[in-house]
Amino acid sequence: MKKVIVNEKTSSVALDILKQAGEVVYMPSGDLTEFTRLIKDVTAVLLDTTIEFTPELMDVAPLLKVISRTGTGVDNVDVEAATKRGIMVLHTPDANTVTAAEHTVALIGAITKHLVFLDAETRKGNFKTARRLYLPIDLDGKTLGIVGYGRIGKQVAKKCMGAFNMKVIIYDPCIEDSVVAPGVVRYSTEEPVYKQSDILTLHVPLTDETRNHVNEKVLSLMKPSAYLINAARGSIVDEKYLAWMLKENKLAGAAFDVMTNEPPRLDDDLLLAPHFVISPHSAALTTECTVRVACEAAQGIVDYLEGRHPRSIFNREGLNM
Ligand SMILES: NC(=O)c1ccc[n+]([C@@H]2O[C@H](COP(=O)([O-])OP(=O)(O)OC[C@H]3O[C@@H](n4cnc5c(N)ncnc54)[C@H](O)[C@@H]3O)[C@@H](O)[C@H]2O)c1
């Protein structure tokens, strides 16, 4: 019987799906040393974002045929190395879209309404002073800039236009005009989006092109009253420069779900910066979404093991499928 390893705490429904097709090694600790020891004879891996799947790790697992990511981004898998070794990389691009978009909206609310700060001040006994010390902003009529108008970017646009009457402007060089929703204004360059946004949210994948792209060059275009949201990937943003901007009041605030180093060091510049809200890469970790994503990722493995084509093969082209 083929062996499948699961490196994350996952739903029992997903484990039951996997058990239909193989022997399941359940390793919810996510510990790299244990993982390296256990993958020697596995055929498939159900993988979250905590382990970097390097070529060296692939070489420890000569029988490995499938890496199935429970999520959209596959940047913690060396896809080129996997393709060279004939390993199929699967992901679940649609299963977490709405959930990640909802979390993005929650981050927008948390930072622009100063919720974390106000909660802390109220608990310190500063009820009377905190409420007028540092005022939040209305979202109604504000301009939301979206960089990366894919699945999640589109959902964030829809929710913010519908719920908050925001104006939405976008930059995404890779899409057709036909996918841009009515009322959304598309720019062919990124500068106007950085300049005009009251809130700017990033929804691009982490690639060689986007890594560290949100740096001084574009961040310095933003209004000092603006907010930056990142629920995409940490390494897209120059975090040191952003921390400096927050300290120097060059930007009103930032709310992130992701950071370059996860978990970040407690003395990380950004964690120590004012007006910064962070969640622990948990945008897609709702009760419903964790089950949905794990089941879809598990089904992809079962499809492969039973000789069917899995639905979302990330390296389909590389594998000539
Ligand atoms: N925080 C989380 O838990 C979480 C959950 C889901 C997804 N994500 C991240 O969000 C990213 C986006 O997810 P998605 O499902 O919307 O992906 P998607 O592929 O549907 O959309 C990404 C969009 O970015 C655009 N893009 C690519 N390069 C660009 C660039 N240089 N400038 C502007 N636009 C560019 C693409 O054309 C595409 O439309 C994922 O790659 C993943 O890294 C994070």
The ligand as a Gaussian input file, in Angstrom:
#p B3LYP/6-31G(d) Opt

LIG

0 1
 N       -2.580000      34.553000       3.832000
 C       -3.061000      33.416000       3.398000
 O       -3.362000      32.505000       4.153000
 C       -3.284000      33.235000       1.927000
 C       -4.353000      32.450000       1.470000
 C       -4.547000      32.313000       0.092000
 C       -3.672000      32.915000      -0.789000
 N       -2.632000      33.660000      -0.309000
 C       -1.691000      34.335000      -1.217000
 O       -2.458000      35.188000      -2.060000
 C       -1.930000      35.104000      -3.387000
 C       -3.034000      35.442000      -4.365000
 O       -4.009000      34.411000      -4.355000
 P       -5.095000      34.287000      -5.513000
 O       -5.839000      33.035000      -5.263000
 O       -5.818000      35.574000      -5.667000
 O       -4.116000      34.081000      -6.755000
 P       -4.422000      34.406000      -8.297000
 O       -3.381000      33.681000      -9.052000
 O       -5.855000      34.141000      -8.609000
 O       -4.206000      35.986000      -8.392000
 C       -2.947000      36.589000      -8.395000
 C       -3.037000      37.759000      -9.353000
 O       -1.798000      38.489000      -9.248000
 C       -1.510000      38.958000     -10.561000
 N       -0.088000      39.318000     -10.635000
 C        0.968000      38.504000     -10.807000
 N        2.111000      39.221000     -10.797000
 C        1.739000      40.519000     -10.608000
 C        2.462000      41.737000     -10.491000
 N        3.793000      41.767000     -10.574000
 N        1.757000      42.886000     -10.292000
 C        0.408000      42.879000     -10.222000
 N       -0.331000      41.751000     -10.344000
 C        0.337000      40.588000     -10.523000
 C       -1.913000      37.828000     -11.485000
 O       -2.133000      38.286000     -12.803000
 C       -3.195000      37.345000     -10.818000
 O       -4.328000      37.955000     -11.398000
 C       -1.431000      33.641000      -3.495000
 O       -0.416000      33.502000      -4.451000
 C       -0.933000      33.348000      -2.102000
 O        0.440000      33.630000      -2.040000
 C       -2.424000      33.837000       1.019000

